[in-house]
Amino acid sequence: MSVTTEARPRYVELLPGDPAPWFRQRSTSNPRYVFDTAAGRHVVLLFFGSARDEAGQAALDAVTAARSRFDDQHAAFFGVSLDPGDEAEGRVRESLPGIRHFWDFDGTVSRLYGAVPAGDEPVGTHPARRFWVVLDAALRVKRVFALRDHEAVFAYLDTLAAPGTFGGEEVMAPVLLIPDVFEPAFCRRLIEAYDAAGGELSGFMREVDGKTVGVHDRAHKVRRDHLIEDQNLIQQTQARIRRRIVPEILKVHQFRATRMERYLVGCYSADDGGHFRAHRDNTTPGTAHRRFAVSINLNGDFEGGEVSFPEYGPRSFKPPPGGAVVFSCSLLHAVSRVTSGRRYAFLPFLYDDAAAKVREQNATSLAGSSYKS
């Protein structure tokens, strides 16, 4: 007589130091919350399953009692619900800033973090595990706590240093700061080209139903752009970047950039409230080929408009005219609101021949948009 035994369900086990999985899921106020943009502060995730029972509700009550800790600056909280009744019956609500919830009824998030088993079985087939996960500003796992360990979670959160520090030292974002890429006269020439043509309000790229489309959202980005078409001017920008930026990327990252995407002068103006909220430059099929972003300031007579990298703390950068900030397109970065004057910048992307094949393969995913991020 043979005896068959059912395979035990396999749950993901995240440990301290592990990178937290990224995902997109519907939240209490966003139909498509991109979780990796939450970097830049300590993050507390609570996999409570349902607020219907005493244990789940007790954990949420503890969050309410600790409300002052979640300000979206030092820390942010995200609850993860598996119960559609939490939404339908209004048992769970967000409280901004700092407190949000994911409607994870399909288990997308819970599978990644080990709250429900990995695989394709429907949510509810096996028991859900309930726990807290504390992440650092770069979305790495710091600690995992049992559901009932409310006090331990908040006591631990209070011991964490400000985001952007490690061992008492300020963390430096892995960026290159390169002076004198463009000389003053060339900066003026690019500004004049922009002013002569005028800039058009630009959007940013987003993946929708497998297509890379351009969208506008003034809460996310306000910038006006001019695409250079003068071949002589294009060649001059290429020559300077080839001589002054490409060798530095090769030295530091052992990557030889051979191609350049877009010859674009952007303008962030105080009159428009110019800014660009935290984003990455290579997260859609149509932008996946991008390897390094280049931001070259063309003037200095403005306030605000500084480039920052939230995963590595609040420090921001404002190169002098002609100076560049160069960074991997996968880094989360933002441009602060310009509060006075106009910030003009030359903003290309660099990649290589291998990435060019990726660009060609993904060309069919572009939805015929002229918007550029």
Disulfide bonds with the S-S distance in Angstrom:
none
